[in-house]
Amino acid sequence: MGQSRREFLKGSAAATASLLTAPFAAATPSVPEHESVKDEIVSLFQGLPGEKALKIFAPSAGGKPRLTAHLNAGKQLFVASADKTFVLCEALRQADSPDIDEVLERTELALDSSVWSFGSPAFNPPHLRGVISERTTLEAMITRSDNTATDMILKQVGVNNVRRFIKEAGLTNTLIPDSTRALTGYVFGASNYLTLNWKQLQQVVQGPLVHPFFNSVETFACSANDFVSYYSRALRGAFFQHHETLTEFRRILTLCDFIYVVPLPLGVSAYAKSGNADSPGFHARSIAGGMFFDGRWVFFAFIINWSAAGADDPQTVDRFFDAIHWSLKHVKRALSD
């Protein structure tokens, strides 16, 4: 099996109960919008292949109107590592404190064969083992989208706690796997995907894909609506009790490489998590987060799933990234006028 196939996932405090579960639209004021920008943004994505979804939401501020644009925003799609933001958020919620950076530095996690997973450019199994701080592990999960780091954090915080947070936040189209190792094992047809050891994982990926990446058992899935609903609260501190925890959340999300690969517009504070997957016949890209400039927040999500015979499809990726770049430039210009 080719290397790209084995690494298909590469790259790949709560304020109140009512705030956690309140419908996103309920908090949206009824004010005029930038109508002229919407169609222009959506048209940038219409010619792309496959299934696309996007949502951009800038709340009204300082008497200035809100801005919204959306396409298939309620559609659940495969988003790969973009869902790791929920793992990050729950980990920080559990460590929430005024000295959270010290708490995370003191918390040691085991890096060994029990958590090794493909798609780990930072922790590079089987060549690295030892003890790593939780803070470094969180950074690896976001900066390099490291799957071993992700499984270390899921083991630390508990996948069911992450799923409980997702449910309490009202994110009904969001799914995360038990681990990235379990996801790999499942899509390659391992009956014991929940208990695969490292040696078994290496063996099972020698066979063909049995299940699609986007499935109802082990997957990373979300909708543009869910992402924007989540980020519009998370980036403004709704899920944390201490400002220091919010600062750490924002700091780690500034490390996302897609901020510079797409790229997002210059002159903004950008926070995001991205995802990508490539295998012959199926490809996915996603990025979601928020940006802040001139006293305005903009929350966004862009997702694409498409079919192409090759192991990669750089032309479609470039077109998707260009559409994102110009969309957010249009938004920044409209809100800065």
For each residue, the residues with C-beta under 8 A, 3 or more apart:
1: 5 6 205 206 207
2: 5 6 311
3: 6 7
4: 7 8 278 279 311 312
5: 1 2 8 205 209 279 280 311
6: 1 2 3 118 205
7: 3 4 10 118 119
8: 4 5 12 118 119 184 213 277 278 279
9: 12 80 81 118 119 145 147 180 183 184 277
10: 7 118 119 121 145 147 276
11: 80 81 119 144 145 257 274 275 276
12: 8 9 80 81 119 145 147 180 220 275 276 277
13: 93 96 239 240 241 242 245
14: 17 19 20 93 168 238 239 240 241
15: 19 20 237 238 239
16: 19 20
17: 14 20 21 168
18: 21 22
19: 14 15 16 22 233 238
20: 14 15 16 17 168 169 170 233 238 239
21: 17 18 168 169 170
22: 18 19 26 27 170
23: 26 27 170
24: 27 28 170 225 228 229 232
25: 28
26: 22 23
27: 22 23 24 232
28: 24 25 57 59 66
29: 59 60 66
30:
31: 60 65 66
32: 35 65
33: 38 65 66 67 68
34: 37 38 65 67 334 335
35: 32 38
36: 39 40 334
37: 34 40 41 67 69 330 331 334
38: 33 34 35 41 42 68 69
39: 36 42 43
40: 36 37 43 44 330
41: 37 38 44 45 54 56 69 327 330 331
42: 38 39 45 46 54 69 70 71
43: 39 40 46
44: 40 41 322 323 326 327
45: 41 42 48 52 54 71 320 323
46: 42 43
47: 319
48: 45 52 304 306 316 319 320 323
49: 306 307 308 316
50: 283 304 305 306 307
51: 72 75 77 304 305 306
52: 45 48 71 72 303 304
53: 71 72 73 75 77 223 224 301 302 303 304
54: 41 42 45 69 70 71 72 73 224 300 301 302 303 327
55: 68 69 70 71 73 224 225 227 228 299 300 301
56: 41 67 68 69 70 228 298 299 300 327 328 331
57: 28 66 67 68 228 232 298 299 300
58: 61 66 67 68 296 297 298 299 331 335
59: 28 29 66 232 297
60: 29 31 63 64 65 66
61: 58 64 295 296 297
62: 295
63: 60
64: 60 61 296 335
65: 31 32 33 34 60
66: 28 29 31 33 57 58 59 60
67: 33 34 37 56 57 58 298 331 334 335
68: 33 38 55 56 57 58
69: 37 38 41 42 54 55 56 327 331
70: 42 54 55 56 73 224 225
71: 42 45 52 53 54 55 224
72: 51 52 53 54 75 224
73: 53 54 55 70 223 224 225 228 301
74: 173 223 224 225
75: 51 53 72 223 224
76: 173 175 221 222 223
77: 51 53 214 221 222 223 284 286 303 304 305
78: 213 214 219 220 221 277 284 305
79: 82 83 220 221 222 227 275 284 286 288 303
80: 9 11 12 83 213 220 275 276 277 284 285 286
81: 9 11 12 84 145 147 150 220 273 274 275 276
82: 79 85 220 222 227 273 274 275 286 287 288 303
83: 79 80 86 87 174 175 176 220 221 222 273 275
84: 81 87 88 141 142 145 150 273 275
85: 82 88 89 142 230 231 234 253 273 288 289
86: 83 89 90 162 165 166 171 174 176 230
87: 83 84 90 91 141 150 153 154 157 162 176
88: 84 85 91 92 138 141 142 153 249 252 253 273
89: 85 86 92 93 165 230 234 239 249
90: 86 87 93 94 157 161 162 165
91: 87 88 94 95 134 138 153 156 157
92: 88 89 95 96 100 138 240 245 248 249
93: 13 14 89 90 96 165 239 240 245
94: 90 91 157 161
95: 91 92 100 103 104 107 134 245
96: 13 92 93 100 240 241 242 245
97: 100 103 242 244 245
98: 242 244
99: 102 103 244
100: 92 95 96 97 103 104 242 244 245 248
101: 104 105 135 244 248
102: 99 105 106
103: 95 97 99 100 106 107
104: 95 100 101 107 133 134 135 138 248
105: 101 102 133 134 135
106: 102 103 133
107: 95 103 104 133 134 135 156
108: 131 132 133 134
109: 131 132 133 134 137 152 153 155 156
110: 114 115 131 152
111: 115 123 128 129 130 131 132 148 152
112: 115 116 129
113: 116 125 126 129 197 198
114: 110 197 198
115: 110 111 112 148 151 152 155 181
116: 112 113 120 123 125 126 148 181 198 201
117: 120 125 147 148 150 151 179 180 181 184 201
118: 6 7 8 9 10 147 180 184 201 205
119: 7 8 9 10 11 12 145 146 147 180
120: 116 117 123 124 125 144 146 147 148 149
121: 10 124 144 146
122: 140 143 144 146 148 149
123: 111 116 120 128 132 140 146 148 149
124: 120 121 127 128
125: 113 116 117 120 128 148 198
126: 113 116 129 198
127: 124
128: 111 123 124 125
129: 111 112 113 126
130: 111
131: 108 109 110 111
132: 108 109 111 123 136 137 152
133: 104 105 106 107 108 109 136 137
134: 91 95 104 105 107 108 109 137 138 153 156
135: 101 104 105 107 138 139
136: 132 133 139 140
137: 109 132 133 134 140 141 149 152 153
138: 88 91 92 104 134 135 141 142 149 153 252
139: 135 136 142 143 252 255
140: 122 123 136 137 143 144 146 148 149
141: 84 87 88 137 138 144 145 146 149 150 153
142: 84 85 88 138 139 145 252 253 255 256 273
143: 122 139 140 146 255 256 257
144: 11 120 121 122 140 141 149 257
145: 9 10 11 12 81 84 119 141 142 150 257 274 275
146: 119 120 121 122 123 140 141 143 149 150
147: 9 10 12 81 117 118 119 120 150 151 180 181
148: 111 115 116 117 120 122 123 125 140 151 152 180
149: 120 122 123 137 138 140 141 144 146 152 153
150: 81 84 87 117 141 145 146 147 153 154 179 180
151: 115 117 147 148 154 155 179 180 181
152: 109 110 111 115 132 137 148 149 155 156
153: 87 88 91 109 134 137 138 141 149 150 156 157
154: 87 150 151 157 158 159 162 178 179
155: 109 115 151 152 179
156: 91 107 109 134 152 153
157: 87 90 91 94 153 154 161 162
158: 154 161 162
159: 154 162 163 176 177 178 179
160: 163 164
161: 90 94 157 158 164 165
162: 86 87 90 154 157 158 159 165 166 176
163: 159 160 166 167 176
164: 160 161 167 168
165: 86 89 90 93 161 162 168 169 239
166: 86 162 163 169 171 174 176
167: 163 164 170 171
168: 14 17 20 21 164 165
169: 20 21 165 166 229 230 233 239
170: 20 21 22 23 24 167 229
171: 86 166 167 174 222 226 229 230
172: 226
173: 74 76 221 222 223 225 226
174: 83 86 166 171 221 222 223 226
175: 76 83 216 219 220 221 222
176: 83 86 87 159 162 163 166 220
177: 159 180 182 183 186 218 219 220
178: 154 159 182 183 194 218
179: 117 150 151 154 155 159 182 183
180: 9 12 117 118 119 147 148 150 151 177 183 184
181: 115 116 117 147 151 184 185 196 201
182: 177 178 179 185 186 193 194 196 218
183: 9 177 178 179 180 186 187 193 218 219 220
184: 8 9 117 118 180 181 187 188 193 201 204 205
185: 181 182 188 190 192 193 194 196 200 201 204 218
186: 177 182 183 189 190 193 211 215 217 218
187: 183 184 209 210 211 212 213 215 218
188: 184 185 204 205 207 208 209 210
189: 186 204 207 208 209 210 211
190: 185 186 193 196 200 204
191:
192: 185 195 196 200
193: 182 183 184 185 186 190 196 218
194: 178 182 185
195: 192
196: 181 182 185 190 192 193 200 201 204
197: 113 114 200 201
198: 113 114 116 125 126 201 202
199: 202 203
200: 185 190 192 196 197 203 204
201: 116 117 118 181 184 185 196 197 198 204 205
202: 198 199 205 206
203: 199 200 206
204: 184 185 188 189 190 196 200 201 207
205: 1 5 6 118 184 188 201 202
206: 1 202 203
207: 1 188 189 204 210
208: 188 189
209: 5 187 188 189 212 279
210: 187 188 189 207
211: 186 187 189 215 217
212: 187 209 215 282
213: 8 78 80 187 219 277 279 282 284
214: 77 78 219 221 305
215: 186 187 211 212 218 219
216: 175 219
217: 186 211
218: 177 178 182 183 185 186 187 193 215
219: 78 175 177 183 213 214 215 216
220: 12 78 79 80 81 82 83 175 176 177 183 275
221: 76 77 78 79 83 173 174 175 214
222: 76 77 79 82 83 171 173 174 175 226 227 286 288 301 303
223: 53 73 74 75 76 77 173 174 226 227 301 303
224: 53 54 55 70 71 72 73 74 75 227 228 288 301 302 303
225: 24 55 70 73 74 173 228 229 301
226: 171 172 173 174 222 223 229 230
227: 55 79 82 222 223 224 230 231 288 301
228: 24 55 56 57 73 224 225 231 232 288 299 300 301
229: 24 169 170 171 225 226 232 233
230: 85 86 89 169 171 226 227 233 234
231: 85 227 228 234 235 271 288 289 290 299 301
232: 24 27 57 59 228 229 235 236 290 297 299
233: 19 20 169 229 230 236 238 239
234: 85 89 230 231 237 238 239 249
235: 231 232 249 250 253 271 289 290 297 299
236: 232 233 297
237: 15 234 240 243 246
238: 14 15 19 20 233 234
239: 13 14 15 20 89 93 165 169 233 234
240: 13 14 92 93 96 237 243 245 246 249
241: 13 14 96 245
242: 13 96 97 98 100 245 246
243: 237 240 246 247
244: 97 98 99 100 101 247 248
245: 13 92 93 95 96 97 100 240 241 242 248 249
246: 237 240 242 243 249 250
247: 243 244 250 251
248: 92 100 101 104 244 245 251 252
249: 88 89 92 234 235 240 245 246 252 253
250: 235 246 247 253 254 271
251: 247 248 254 255
252: 88 138 139 142 248 249 255
253: 85 88 142 235 249 250 256 271 272 273 289
254: 250 251 259 269 270 271
255: 139 142 143 251 252
256: 142 143 253 259 271 272 273 274 287 289
257: 11 143 144 145 260 261 274
258: 261 262 272 274 287
259: 254 256 262 263 264 270 272
260: 257 263 264
261: 257 258 274 321
262: 258 259 287 321 324 325
263: 259 260 266 325
264: 259 260 268 270 272 291 324 325 328
265: 268 291 325 328 329 332
266: 263
267: 293 332
268: 264 265 291 292 293 332
269: 254 291 292 293
270: 254 259 264 289 290 291
271: 231 235 250 253 254 256 289 290 291
272: 253 256 258 259 264 287 288 289 290
273: 81 82 83 84 85 88 142 253 256 287 288 289
274: 11 81 82 145 256 257 258 261 285 286 287 288
275: 11 12 79 80 81 82 83 84 145 220 284 285 286 287
276: 10 11 12 80 81 284 285 286
277: 8 9 12 78 80 213 282 283 284
278: 4 8 282 283 284 311 312 313
279: 4 5 8 209 213 282 283 311
280: 5 309 310 311
281: 307 308 309
282: 212 213 277 278 279 305 306 307
283: 50 277 278 279 305 306 307 308 312 313 316 317
284: 77 78 79 80 213 275 276 277 278 303 304 305 306
285: 80 274 275 276 302 303 304 317 320 321
286: 77 79 80 82 222 274 275 276 301 302 303 304
287: 82 256 258 262 272 273 274 275 300 301 302 324
288: 79 82 85 222 224 227 228 231 272 273 274 300 301 302 303
289: 85 231 235 253 256 270 271 272 273 299 300
290: 231 232 235 270 271 272 297 298 299 300
291: 264 265 268 269 270 271 297 298 300 328 332
292: 268 269 296 297 298
293: 267 268 269 296 298 332 335 336
294: 335 336
295: 61 62
296: 58 61 64 292 293 335
297: 58 59 61 232 235 236 290 291 292
298: 56 57 58 67 290 291 292 293 328 331 332 335
299: 55 56 57 58 228 231 232 235 289 290
300: 54 55 56 57 228 287 288 289 290 291 327 328
301: 53 54 55 73 222 223 224 225 227 228 231 286 287 288
302: 53 54 224 285 286 287 288 320 323 324 327
303: 52 53 54 77 79 82 222 223 224 284 285 286 288
304: 48 50 51 52 53 77 284 285 286 316 320
305: 50 51 77 78 214 282 283 284
306: 48 49 50 51 282 283 284 313 316
307: 49 50 281 282 283
308: 49 281 283 313 316
309: 280 281
310: 280 313
311: 2 4 5 278 279 280
312: 4 278 283 317
313: 278 283 306 308 310 316 317
314: 317 318
315: 318 319
316: 48 49 283 304 306 308 313 319 320
317: 283 285 312 313 314 320 321
318: 314 315 321 322
319: 47 48 315 316 322 323
320: 45 48 285 302 304 316 317 323 324
321: 261 262 285 317 318 324 325
322: 44 318 319 325 326
323: 44 45 48 302 319 320 326 327
324: 262 264 287 302 320 321 327 328
325: 262 263 264 265 321 322 328 329
326: 44 322 323 329 330
327: 41 44 54 56 69 300 302 323 324 330 331
328: 56 264 265 291 298 300 324 325 331 332
329: 265 325 326 332 333
330: 37 40 41 326 327 333 334
331: 37 41 56 58 67 69 298 327 328 334 335
332: 265 267 268 291 293 298 328 329 335 336
333: 329 330 336 337
334: 34 36 37 67 330 331 337
335: 34 58 64 67 293 294 296 298 331 332
336: 293 294 332 333
337: 333 334
